[in-house]
Amino acid sequence: MRLQQHSSSVAGMATRRVRVRAALAAFTAAALAVVAAACAGGGGDKAGGKDEGKPLVLTLESEDDLSTSGAPEFADAVEQLSGGSMRIEFLQAGRGLEVDFEKGVVEDVRNGRAQLGIVGVRVWDTMGVTSFQALLTPFLVDSYELERRVLESPLAVQMLDGVEEAGVVAVALLPGPLRRPFGLSRAFVGVEDYRGATIGIRPGGVAQVTFRTLGAAAKAYVPGSLSGLDGTEVDPKVIVYNGWERQPGALTTNVVLWPKPYSIVMNREAFEALTSEQQEILRSAGGEALAPELLQIAQDEAAALTDACKSGTLSFVSASAAELAALREAVQPVYDELERNSLTRELIAEIGDMRGSALAAAPTLRRCREAGQGNVTTGATPLEGRWRLTWTRAELIAVGIQAANIPGDVPQAGSTVVEFKGGRYKAITAGRVVAKGTYTVEGDVMSLVFVAPVLRGYVAGQVYRHRWNIYRNSLTFSRAPGSDADLVLLVNPLTRVR
């Protein structure tokens, strides 16, 4: 995707990936010759070859901007798992102005012009592969926690297996940002807003049928251009990279259409030329890259929202509970159509079970006031100071914390001191800072954003919102409607320390 960076904070999103982008090379005759030789089995350092002292170098073709995918994290994982004996080099697709550039990446991998390729899973059903459609079903996977659960489960393998039909080998399934409605001629909050609208999409069958069912026309557009569109489905990073926040528009904060996960596939001959150990390293690298990429996505999203708020032009809107219910009801025909496929029906049901009641509400993006702008109090509130929370392991589990997310060295009972000071948050257990972040207060709602590193089960950069109440020296928290909460704060009332 050809994206235009335009501000210091957005440029800072991808600082960690400068090394990767510096390594990108356009397709040259020499590069193609190297790839062809590797796939054909010639040369001392071909796939699976053992040229003493030299790492095995595999080429991975991507869309123009690697910072929009998990390719850098995957490459890091391959190098680490192999102890440096395998390395990924990136090839630039050079198709940024093509509507169907992802299909071209798959064709290059299948034909041996690249050994590996990374594409959004949305493209596969345009190529006859339907195994990913459950992951893209509207309003189903609507949180990063649920996306993580799905990609860590055996369902991911079932989805990946489908690409074999396209003549390539499945390697990895990586997370992607959550996509929301972005309105240009109007805000998209209710069903009626979609009727008669033209919505820009990247090529994909699920998006096509979803917007058609809502009464809109779906139009595949050239990346970066919104000409002739009433809206599109995007994430905040794409908005800011393209400078769209500097024009009138409305982002619906609490409607998640679907995620944008990525798949990595490999040329069949090149994969078969690898040793079994090398094949396993590639497939294991996807799992190793999952957590780092989710963290990167959260950080990028938070940075993009900060930039969007600075512009003062972009509007943030929310759908009411009734509008959300009506949207879900309106897309039932999409579910009916997708579930004609037995595998898709099975996967949708399993994802629905994972989603459960605890994940029923999609997390709401923080608005500009929650990002520290506008009339929000970050200090001098009754919350200021230190508070002690006592807990037992059983109580932590009872409020919804998974036992697997509680470290083994945590005792059966203990206490945590939390500190609210001038917009900065800190949690201290056994004399050690275990979590930190920032907070804002608006009325009886406290919004908490953790910074990395975070404990398992949390996402850095995500907003956790709570209602709070103080009576005498006792502080109680409850979950704010429609938002995730720090479940630890819900265990018991907190007592003021000072």
N, C-alpha and C positions, 0 to 999 in steps of 0.2 A: 504494500500500500504506500503510495507516495504521499507523505505527510510533511507539512511545513512547520518547523519549529520557529517560535517567534519571541520567546521570553526566557529570562535567565532561569526561572524556576522549572520551566518545562524542560529546558536543556539539561537541567540537573537531574531530571528523572532517570536518564539513561547513562549517568556518569560511570556507573559500575560496568557498563557494557561498551565503553569506548574501545577496549582492547579488541572486542569482537568485531565492531564495525570497521576498525582500522584494518582488520584482516580480510575484509570483503574484497573480492576481485570480480571484475566483469568477465563474461565469457570471452575467452580468447582462443585462438586456434591451439595454442600450446596447452591451455587448461583442458580443452576437450580431448586432446590427444592423451593426456595423462589419465583422464577418466576412462576413455575407451580402452587404453592398455590395461588398466586395473580390472575392468569388467571382462575383458577378453582373456585374462589369465596370463598376460605377458609381463616380464619385468621382475626384478628382485624384491620390490616392496609393494607388490600387488596385494589385494585383499587376501589375508590369510598367509601371505608370504613371510619369510623370516630373513630379512636383510639385517644382519647383526648390527646392533647399535642404533638402528633407525626405527622411529615409531611408525606404526601403520597409520597412514593419513587417509581419511575418508572424506569425500566431498558431500556437502549438504546444500541443496539449492533452496532458496527461500524467496518470499516476496521482497520488495525493495528495502523495507525497514525492519531489521531483525528485532528491534526493541519492542515490537508489537506481538512477539511470540515468545515461547519458552525455549527457543533454539539455543541461546547462550547458556542457560542453566543445564540443558541436555548435554552440550559439549563439555561443560565443566565436569559433569558427572561421569561422562565417558573417560575423560582423562584421569580423574581420581580413581575410579573403579579399576582401571587398567594399570594403575601405577605409572602412568606416562607412556605406556607402550602403544596406546591408541590415541589418535587426535582427530578432531573434526575441523575441516576448513570449509568456509562458506563461499558459495557462489551466488552472485546477484542475478535474480531472475530477469531483470530488465524489462518487466512487463507492467510497470506501474500505471500506465495509461490504458491498459487493456481491461475490459469488463470481466473476462473470464481468465485472468492470469493464473489463478490457482489450478485450473484444469491443465494449463500448460506446464506447470511444475510437475504434476503427476505424469504427464506424457513424457517429459524429459527423463524422469526416473525410470519409467517403464521401458523406454527406448535406449537406456544406457548412457544418455548424455550427462547424467548425474547419478551418483551412487545412492544418495539419500535425498529426501525432499520433505519439507514441512508445509502443510496446508491446513486451513480451517476445515473442520469436519463438515461444515455446511455445504461444501462443494460435492460431497460424495454422492448424494442422491441424484445429482445431475449427471452422474456417470454410472447409474444403475446400482449403486451400493446403498442399501437402506438401513444398515445396522446401526447407524448413529442417530436415526430420527427420534428415538425416544429421548435422547439427551437434549434435543432441540425443541421438544414439544412445548408449546406456549404455556407460560406461567407454571411450569413444573419445577425445573431446577432454577430456583430464584434466590439462592444465597451461596456464598463461597464455602460455607461449611457443608452444605449439601453437595456442591460440586466436588469437594474433596472426598466426601464419603463415597460418592459414585465412582470416582476415578481410582480410589484405593480398593474397591471391591472387585470381585470376579466379573462383574458386569462389563468392566472396561475391556477385558480380554474377549468377551463375546462380541462386543462392538468392533474391536480391531480386526477380528477374524474375517469380517465381511470384506475387507479390502483385497483379499486374495482373489476375489472375482474380477478385480480390475487389473490383474496381472502383476501386482507388486506384493512385497512382503511387509506385514505390519510390524512395526518396531515399538512405538510408544504413543500414548495418549496423554496430552498435557493440558492443564487448565487454561482458561482464558477469561477475559473480563465479562461482567454481566452487561447485557445490552438493554437499553431503555428507549422509550419513544422520545424523539427530539423533534419538536414542532417548529415549523418555519412560518407557514401562513396561519397557523392556529395551534393551540395547545392540545395535546392528545391525552385526555384524562378519562373520558367515557366512551361508550360504544358509538354514540352519535357523531363523535369527532372524526371517526375513521370513514364514515360514509361519503363516497365521492372523492376521497383524497387520493393523491398519488404519493406512495411511500417508496423511498429509495432503499434498496436492499443489495447485498452481495448475492450472487447467484446461489440459490438453494431452494429446494422444493418445499420444505416446511414453512419458510417465510412466505413463499408465494401463496400457499393454500391458506395460511393464517390470515394474511391481510385481505385476500379475496373473500374469505368467510366473514370478515368484519366490514365488508362493503367497500374496501379500498382497492386501488390498482397498485400492484407491486411492480417496480421498475428497477432493473439492474442498472447501476450508474457507474460512471468512470470514477475511480477513487479521487476524493478531494473536491469534486464538483457536485453542487446541489441544485444546479439549474433545472427549473421546471418541476421541482419537487415541493410537496406540501410538508414533508417531514421525512425522517429516516429512523432507522434503529441503530444506535451507536452507544458507546461508553464515553465517560467524561474525557478520557485521555485523547480519543480521536477528535472530539470537539475542539480541544485546546490546541492540539498539534496542527490542526487545519485553520486555526484562527476564527472558528465559527462562533465563539463566545463573544466576539466583538460586533456581531450583527444581531438584530432582534431574533429571539428564539426562545423556546420553552422546553426545559428538560423535566420529564415526569419522574419525580424522585422515588416514588414507592411502587412503580410498576416495572417489574423485570420480565421482559419478553422471553429471554433465553440466554444462556451463556455462549461464549465464542471459544470453544475448546479447539485445540490443534492436534493433528495427527502427524507422526513421522513415519514414513514408509521408505522401503529400500528396493533397489533393483534386484530382481530374483537371482540372476547369475552372480552378482556381486555378493549377495548374502550367502549363497551356497559356497562361495570361495573362501569364506571365513572359517576359522576353526570353531568348534562348538563352544569353546570358552569365550571367544570374541563375540559370537552371536548372543550368548547369555549376558555379556557386559552391556551390549547395546540395549537389550530388552530391560535389563535392570536399571539402566540409566534413567528411563522414564519415571520410575517410581522415586528414585533419588532426587529428581528435578522438581517433583510436585510441590513440596513444601517451600523451597526457595522461590519458585515462580509465583505461588500464591502470595507470598510476602511481597514480591516485587510488584504484583498487580495492585495490591492494597496500597502500597506506597505511591505508585504512579497515579492511582485514582485520587488519593488525598491531595497530592501535589497539583493535579489538574483542577480539582475543585477550588483550591486556593487561588489559582490563576483566574479561573472563571469568575470568582467573586470579585476580584480586583477590577474586572472590566466594567462591572455595574450595568451591563447590557442584557446579559442572559437572565431569563426568568426561571425560577424553580417552582414547579406546581406539583400538587398531590391529588391523587384520586381519592374520593370518599370510599368508605366501606361498601356502600351500595354500588358505586361505580366499579369497584374491584370485583364484587360478586357478579355484576352484570357482564363484565368482560370475560370472566371465567365461564359463565353460562353460554356466552355468545360463541366461544371457540369449541364447544362440545362437538360440533360436526368435524372439526379437525381431528380430535381424538378418535372419533368413530372411523374416519377415513384411515388414519395411521394404524389403528388397531386391527385392520383387516389382515395385516401381516402378523403372523403368530409370534415371531421373535419380538417385534416392536411392542405388541400387546403385553408380552411377558415382562419386557424391560420396563415399560411404563408402570406396570403394577409394582414391580420391585422398587423402583425409584420412589413411587408413592408411599410405599411402606417405610422407606428410609426417611422420607420427608417428615411423616408423622405430625402429630399435633404441635410438638415443640418447635417445628420449623414452618408452621403454617403461614406465618406472616413474613413477607419478603422484607429484608432490612431496608430502611429508608436512607437515602443519601443525606448527609448533613447539608443543611442550607447555609447560605452565607453567614447568617447570624450565628449558627453553630460553629462556623469556621473561625470565629473570633471577630466578626465584623457586625456592626449594627448594635442594637440595644441588648447586649448580652453581658451578664455580670461574670467576670472571671476571678474576682476577689472580693474581700469585705462582705462576705455572706455568712450566715450562721454556720455553714459547712466548714468554714476556715478552722484549721487546727488538726489535732490528732484524735483518732477514734480507735477503740479496741473492739475487735470482733472475735468472739470465741466460737469454736466449731469442733465437731467430731467428723471422722471420715464418713460415718453413716449419714450425718446431716448434709455433708457435701454431695453425697450421691443422691440423697432424697430430693434436693432442689434441681436435679437434672444433670449434674456433672458426671461424666462417664468415668467409671472406675479406672479405665485404662489411661485417662488423662491426669490421674493423681499420682505423682512420683512415688516410688516405692519407699523412699526414706521419710515420707510424711507420717507422723505419728498418728495413733488412733484418735487423739484429741490434741488441740492446740489453740493458739490465738494468733491473730494478725493485726498489726497496727496500720491503719491507712491514714495518710496525711493529705489534706487539701490546703494548698498554700499558693495564693496568687495565680491560680490557673494551672498549677503543676500538681500532679497526683503521684503518690508513691505508696506502695504496699510493702510492709516489712514483716517478715516471719523469721523467728529465731535469730533476730539481729541482722538478717540479710535482706537486702532489697530484692524482692521477687518479681515486681512489676512496677512500671512507671509509665506516665503518659501526661496528657493534658485534659483539662475539664472546663466546661462552661456551664453556667447556670442561667436558666430562663424561667422565672416563676418557680413552680414546684418540679421542674424537670432538670436533671443534671445529665449532661452528655459527656461521656468519657471516651477518649481515644488513646489506645495504648501505642507505645513506640517499641520498636524491636530492640532486643530480643523479647519474644513473648512466650508465655507458657503454652503447652500443648492445648489445643482447643480454642485458642484465641487467634485473632487476625489483627496484625498491626495495621493501623490506619482506618480500621472500621469503627463506626460510631456505635457505642453502647449507651442506650438512653434509659434513665430510671426516674421514677417519681420518688421524691424524698420528703420526709417529715421529721421534725424535731419536737419532742415533748420533754421539757426539762433537760436532762443531759443524755437522753436516749435518741438515737438516730436510726430511722428505719428506711429501707429502700424497697421499692416494688418495681416490676417491669413496666416501662412505658408502653402503651398500646402500639402495636405495629412495629416494634423494634426489638433487636437483641439486647440482652442485658448481661452485665458481669454477674453470673450466678452466685459467686462467692458472697457478694454484698447482700444477697437475698436470704442467706442462711438464718441469721439471728439479728436482733437489734444491736447496734453498736453503742458503746459507752464512751463518753468524752474522756480523753486522757488529759488534754490541756488545750 
